[in-house]
Every structure is written in C-alpha cells, then in structure tokens.
Amino acid sequence: MLKIKLKEESNSALYLQLYKELKKKIKSELESDTKLPPIRKLADDVGVNPATVVKAYDMLADEELIYKKVGSGSFVAPDRKIIKSENGEDMLKHGQIKLSESINFASAAPSTDLFPVEDFKYAINQVLERDQGEAFSYQKSQGFLPLRKSIRKYLTKRGIDSSLNQIQVVSGAQQAIDIISKIFLDYKDQIIVEDPTYFGALQAFKSRKADIKCVKMEEDGADLEEMESYLKKNKIKFFFTMQNFQNPTGVNWSQEKQLQLLELARKYDFYIIEDDILSDLYYNQNRVNNLKELDDQGRVIYIKSFSKVFMPGLRLAFIVLPETLLPEMLEAKYATDISSGGLTQRAFDYYIREGLLDKHISLQRNLFKKRYKLMKNQIINNLPNEIKITFEITGGLYFWLKLPEKQDAQKLYEKVAQKGLVFSPGYLFSNNNRYSNYFRLSFAAVDDKQIVRGITLLRDIYNEFRGTAKNDDYSPLL
C-alpha cells in the first residue's frame, strides 16, 4: 500500500498533489514494472474521487513515468525519466522549441497574420445569431452532425467514399493519433513508422510502450522491400504514414508505391494510419493522391487536419475509420474530452458550406508556393555546397537538409539560436537518435525578407559550433 497524504486546505489541486507524490515515489522508491494500485483502490486509500487518480495517472503516463496495459492496470516504466524545464535542450527533446527569436524556421504552423480572422469571425457571428445558446452546448462525441455531413461532401470531392458513421470529429490531429494509439496498442505491440517521422506521433506511440520498427524513406515513399522483410517475421498492429509532403522529409509517395503498400496491408493483415495535413499544398498543376482514395478494403484509417492551412489553435480534425472500430473510438473520445468544442464545430461547418475554406486554401497555396520557390533558391544559391537538400519536393512547408556526416545539426542549432534563428534538428524526428546531421527548415511562419535574412545568417555561421542559447519561452514543435 502506498502511503500518501494530501492536503485539502492546500491551494494546489488534489490531482496535482497526488501526481507529485506518486512522482516522488516512482523516482526514489518503486522498482521498474511495479504495478500501481487500481484506480478505485488508490482513490479509497487516499480519500479522493477516482477521477482525481485518473488525472494523476494520465500525467505520469504523459511523462513516460508509467505505462498502461489494457485490462491489467498501470506500471512503473522501465526507463522512467523526469522531464526538466530549466534547460533548453531538455525542452527541445520534449517537443518545445523557442519562438521568441526573430526568424522562425522551426514551426510548420502558419504565422498569425495568415489566419482568416475576418471570415471566421463572420462565420461565428452567423452561427451565434442562428443557434443562440445551443452553440455552447455539448455535442455528441462523434461530432456535430451537419459538420460531419460537410466533411463527407468534402471527402467525396477528393475521391474518398465514406458513410457518416465512419467520420469522427476530434480536437486536432494529435488527439486523433493519441486516441488511435489507445485503441490499438498494448504494451510491446509492434508497429512500423516511416524513418524519419513526425515527432508527436513517436511520442504518442512511445507513451503506449509500443515496439516501433522504423523503415527508411526514399524519394517516392518508404522502402517497401525493407518493410516486407520485417513483415514476413513479425505481426504488426499498423503502419503510420504521411503520404503527402511527409514530415519532415517533404516526400510525396508515388501511386505505384501506394498500391504496393495497400497490397502489403492485405497480405499481412494490418491497418494503415494515414495522417494528412498538407495534401492541399501542392505546387504544380496536379492535385496529389491520398492513399485513402485507393483503399477499397477498409485498410486505411484516414486523419485529416487543416491546422497548417487554416488556424492551428482551432483544434479541429477528423478521422475516417471502419465502422467496426467506432464503438472503441467513441469510448476513447468520450474519456479524453467528451466532445470537441461545439461553437468551433458549428462555425467551421458554416465556413465550409459558404465556400470560405476552399477560397482560403487556394490563397494559402499561392502564397506558400512563392515562399517555397524563394527558400529553395536561397538554399541552392547561398548555402555551402556540402549542405544538401535530401529530397526534391513539390509541395508542403519544409525542406529536409543534410550536413556532412560528422557534423551535428543540434550543435549548429545551438549556435544559430544565439543569433536569432531557430530550426528543427533532425534527431527529433527519429526513434533512435539517428539523423544527427540532418535538419528541417520550414517556411510556414516567415515572410520573404525573413527567408532571405535567415538563410544568409545560416550561411555565415555554418562552421561555428560553440556556445549555448538560454531558453525561456517555448511553443510546441509541429
């Protein structure tokens, strides 16, 4: 029995007190893989509501101090580590990157001056006039029905056929990934991801203690020969992929590889999680193909977010999934936040129906196409020849660059950060700290002048690798 006493008269919430007490015991007393008390038992022992224990356990799981096994309970993590906030490098490892500098090549979210504030304010006002107090009521966990109908129409235009029951509204793509992880993954379940891949997805999968196999990216998609070699000997739950302008490489999968991947999913019986955030930002004349368009067997679970082309703080995305998974999805969504915000769902539905989303995406595509061309030109003409663009890209918001083999992008980051420039070191996108000599440059949050000035600055201090930057304010790495 854990001896824990909480102070009801304290200004600190009970769940925070419990979290801190458990954290101390995990750090100093409890052995790896020790099973923690069941939620109701600990609640009775400490004298709190079970929801208080749930919150404390969730916080410990978020910090990877414990892991959860479905049907078995919560356990002390074998490789537990305490997140530090004093040191900039610690914060970087946990997805926080300093944004107070004048030139931000790190963020893949658009700058606030690009947000369609006036149009969305109009949509909100129309919804408030129409729905009055109903706009602030809880929505069904699956999402506001008219919005789901608008999403279905949006999908149909893009060649994706789905029923209303297959569409689940969520609070952003990260929540979608997290909920899918909760549904599918138990301790040491095997999955495959692209290598490198999105930092937030790796964090979600690691929090479930998944056994992660990484398959290297090529110029037209992941190495499927390497993948099949692994599949012949291992049973996986799913493959996580970003098919269009992949994060961080910018790679766009060829249709040939898309069809091969679907055949592998059929042959070896696994799901494919397709995370789509950038397919709207193509810079040639041809719209890119989503994998979901080619899926005729229900193998692809499709996540769509508009955060990179709309407003990231809106926290709206949706999932298209097989109806057989809907009960588990609804249960996990309800346990996470009951439902996504009612007013934002209703306003976004109005925004789509009025054609404002299509108009905004078209404007964003033209703007980012210009920035893409400018940054590419600056990289080629101003950076030293030994800094290479790894893959030729035709859309998206970033370039994946490679330094000579023995140079460390993290050390370069520390140097340029002192001069007012930030980017994303490559190891952040790796499950095993590979890609130390790679880094990602994004043009989402910078204007033309900042692109030119930033690339010039990067060129000028490229060979200087000393000094550290004092970090004091942070924003999520996306």
N, C-alpha and C positions, 0 to 999 in steps of 0.2 A: 504493500500500500504506500502510495506517495503521500508524504506529509506536507501539505500545502495549506497555508492560511492566507486569506485575502482580507483586505480592509475595506469594509463597506463605506466608511467615512472618507476614504481617500478620494481625491479629485480624479484619479486615474480610473478608467472604466474597468469593470471586473474582468472582461475578456483579455484586456491588455495586461492586467496584473497576473492572470493565470498564464498567459503566454510567456511573460518574463520569468516567472517562477519555474515553469517547465523547461525553458531555455537554459536556465542555470543548472538544473539537474541533468539535462542532456549533456551539457558541456563538462560537468565535473563528476557526475556520479554514475550515470547509466551506461551500460555497455552497448556496443553496436548490436542491432537486431533485437534489442529488448522490446517486448510488447508493452505498449502503454495501456492503461486501464480503458475499458469500453466507455463510450461517451456518457451513458446514463450512470454507470457506477462512479466515475470521477465526479460527475455533477452532484450525486448524492453525498459523496465523501467530502467535497469542498463546500457544499451548500449553495449551489448556483443552478441556474436554468441550463438544460442540455445545450441550448443554442449558444451559451457562453463558451462551453467546451468546444463546440464545433468551430467557432470563430478562432479560438486559440490554436486548435489543431491545424486549421487551414493556414494560419500564419506560419506555423512551424513547417508545414509542407511546402509553402511558397519559398521558404529559405532553405529547403532541402535538408532540414534537420531531422525530419521524419519522412517515412514513406507509408503509403496505404495499400493494403491488399484487400481487394473486394471480397467481402464475406469473412474476412479474418481479423481486420482491425488495423491499428496504426503501430508502427515500429520505429525505433531509433535508427536513423540512416547510418550505414557503414562508414561512409566518407563524409560525415557531417562537418559543416564549416559555418563559421559565423560571418555574416555579411558586415563589412566595415563601411563606414560612411566618411571617415576622415580623409581617406586617401583617394586621389583621382583615379588611380589605376584600379583600385577595388571597385569604384563606381562604374568604370568602363566595363569591367568584367560582368557586371550585373545589368547591363543594358542602359546605363545612364551616361550621357555624353554632354559635355559643357557647351552651352549655346550662347553665352554672352559675348563671344568673340564677334568681330565684325564680318567675317567671311565664314559661312557655314556650308562646307562641302559634305557634312556628315548626314544631315537629315534628308530622308526621302519624302517628307511631308512638305507640301507647298507652303510658301510664305503667306502670311495672313492677308496681305494686300491682294491676293488672288482669290480669296473667298468670295462667293456670290452673295454678299450680305444683303444687298437691297432686294434681290429676287427672293431670297429665302425669308426675309422679313415680311415681304408681301404674302408669301405662302402661309406663314404663321398667322398673320392678321386675318387672312381669309378663313383659316381653319377655326380661329377663336370666335370669329363672327358667326360661323356656321354651327359649330359644335358646343360653344359655351363651356360649361363646366365639364362636360363629357370628355373634353380634350385632356383633362388631367386625371382621368380615371385609369385604373389598371386595365391593361389589355390582356387578352388571352396569351398564355405562354408561347403559343406558336406564332403569334404576331397579329397585328391589325389586319383583318380580312381584306379590306379594299387595297391596302398596300401589297398584300400577297398577290392579289389579282393584277395589280400594276406590274409587279415583278414577273409574274407569269407571262404577261404580254411582252415585257422587255426581253425575256428569255426566248420567246417564240421568234422575235425579230432576228435573233442571233443563232437560230437553228437548234435551240435546245428545247426539247419537248418535255414538259413536266406537268403533273397534276398539282392542284392547290395543296393537297395533303403532303406533297413532297417538299414544300417550301417552308423553311423555318427561319424566322427573323431573329437575329442575335445582336448583341451590343458590340459590334466590331469583329473583324476577322480573328483577332487574338482570342476573343471569347469562343469563337467557333472552333478554333484549334484546341483550346483547352477542354471544351465540352466533348469533342470527339475523342480526345485522349482519355477522358474519364469513362466514356462509354466502352472503348475498345481495349484499353491497356490495363493489364495487371502486372505485378512485379515480374521483371525479366522477360516479358513478352517481346518478341522480335519484330522490328520494323526496319524499313530501308528509307533513307533520305538521300537527296542529291548532295554532292560534296563539291563546293561549299553550299550552305543553305541559310535560310532566314533564322536569325538569332532567336527570335521569340518562339519559333516552333521547336527549336532544340531545347529551350528552357521548359516548355510545356511537356515534352516527351521525357526529359530527364526527371521532372518532378514526379512522374509516374513510374520511375525506375525502369524504363524500357531498355532493352538491349538494342542499340542503334547501330545498324550497318550503313556505312557511307559509300555511295557509288559516284565516281568522279564524273564531272561534267565535261562534255565535248562540245564542239561548235554547233551541233544540231540537237543537243539533248544529252541525257545521261548515257553512260556506257552500258548498253543493254546486254552485251556479252558478259561483262563482269557481273551484272545483276543476275542473269540466268545461271551462271556458275554458282552463285550463292544460293539461289532458289532450289537448285537440284538437291541441296543438302539441308536446307533449313525451311521451316514453315513460318511465314510472316503474317502479321495482322493487316498491315497496309504499307503502301509506298506513298510518301509525302512529296509532292512536286509542285513547282511553279512553272507552268508550261510556257507562259508568255513573258519575255523580258525578265527572266529569273533574277531573284535577289540572292546574291549580289552580282552575278556574272553578266546579266543582261541577255543571256542566251535565249533564243526562241526555238522551241522544239520543231523539227521538221514533221510534216504529216506522215512520212514514212516511218519515223520512229514512234509517233503517236500510235499508229496502227499496230506496230510491233509490241508496244507496251500493253495495249489492250489485250493482245493475244497472250502475253505472259500472264496477265491477271486472270484470264480464263483458264489457262493451262495449269497454273499453280494455285488458283483459288484464293485470291486476296483482293482487298479493296484498294482503290487509288484515291488519295485525298488531293484534289486539285485546288490550289489556292490562287485565285485570280484577282490581282489588284491593279494590273497595268495593261491589260489587253486592249483598252481603249486608246492607249498612247502609242499608236503605230505611226511611223513617219514616212512610209511610202504610200502608194495608192491602194494597196490591198489590205483589207481587214484580216487580222490573224485568226487562226482557228483555235477554239477552245477544245480541249480533249473531250469534254462532256458532249460536244456536238456529235462526236463519232461513237459514243458509247451506246450500244444497243442491247446491252446485257445488264445494265444497272450496276456496273462495277465502280463507277466514278462518283464519289461524293464531292460535290462542287461547292466551293466557298467563293462568294463574290463580295468584295468591299469596294466602296467608292472613296475611301479616305485619301488616296493620292491624287484624285482628280476633283474632289469636292471639298469637304471640310472634315478633317480627321476627328475633331472634337465632337462631332455629331454622334459618333459611336453607333453606327448602323451598318449591318451587313446581313447576308442571308446565306443559308445552306440549302442545297438541293440534295436530298438523300432518299434511299429506298424507303418505301412506306413501312417495311418490316422493322426499321430502326426507329420509327417515330416515337413509340412509347418510351423508349430509353432516352431519346433526345429530349422529350418534353419533361421527363422526370429530372434530368440533369439541368436543363434550363431553369426549371422552377426552383431547384435547390440553389442555383447560382445567384439569380437576381429576380426571380418570379417572372418578370417580363421586361422587355426593353421599353424605354420611355414612350408614353402614349402620345404626347404632343409632338415629339420629333417624328414618330412613325406617321402620324396623320399629316404633318406638314410636308414630309418627304413624299408621301403618296400624292398630295396635291401638286407638288413641284414636278413630279414625273408626269402626271396626267396633263399638265399645262405645256409640256414640251420644253420646260426650262432646263431639265437635266441634259437632254441631247444638245441644246444650244450651248450650255456651259462646257460640256466635254469637247465640242468642236472648237471652241475658243481656246481651251487649255491645250488641245493637241497642236494647234497652230503656234501657240506661244512656246511650248516646250520643244517643238521641232526646231525653232530658231536657236534656243539655248543649247540643244543637243549639237547642232552644227557648229556653233561657236566654241563650245568646250572641246569638241573633237579637234577642231582646227588649232586651238590653243595648245592642246596636249601634243599634237603631232609637230607643230612648228616651234614650240617653246621649251618643252621638257627635254632633258638629255635623252639621247637615242636609246640608252640602256633601260629606260623606263618604258615598258611596252603595254599597249592595250591588248589584253589577253584574247578577247573575242570581239569580232566585228558585230555590232549591234544595229538594229533597225528600228528601235523604239525604246520606251521605258524612260528611266530617270537617272541612270548612273553608268559609269564606266568602271570596269574591273582591271586594275593596273598591277603590273608585276615589276618588282625591283630585281636586281641581280641576286643570285641565290644566297649569298652570305650577308645580305643587308636586311635589317629588321625594320619592318614598317611601323611597329609600335614605338621604337626609338625615334623614328622620323616624325611620328605623330607628336611625341613629347616636345620635339624641337619646334615644329611649326606652330603648335598650340601657344607657345610663348610669344609668337609673333602675330597672334590674332587670326589663326586659321585652324579649322578642325576638319578631319575626315574620318573614315571608319577603317581601322586596322583589320587586316584580313583574318586574323586568328579568331575574331569574334564570331565568324560565320562557320567555324569548324568545330566538330565534335571532339577532336583530339589535338587541338592547337596547331594544326597544320596551317599553311598559308601565311606564315610569319613574314614572308617577303611580298605579300600582296596587300592591296588596299583598295577601298571603294571610294570613288569621287561622285557625289550626287550634285545635279544642277537644279534640284527642285526648289530650294529655298534661297537662291541667289539670283541677282539680276545680271545684265550683261557686263556692267562695269566691275562687279564683284568677281565674275568669272575671269576676266582678263587680269585683274589685280591679283586674284588668288593663285592663278597658275604661274604668274610671274614671281610671286612670293615663294611658291613651292620650288620653282626652279632655282631661285637664288640661295636657298638654304638647304638644298637637297643633300649636300655632302656633310652637313653639320649634324652630328649626332651626340649632343651633350645637353645637360640641363633638364630640369623638370618644370612642369607647369602646376601652379597652385589652383586647384579646382574648388569652386564654392557653390555654383548653381548648376543644376542638371536637368535634362529632359530625356524622355525615353528614346532609345535608339530604335529606328524603324527600318 
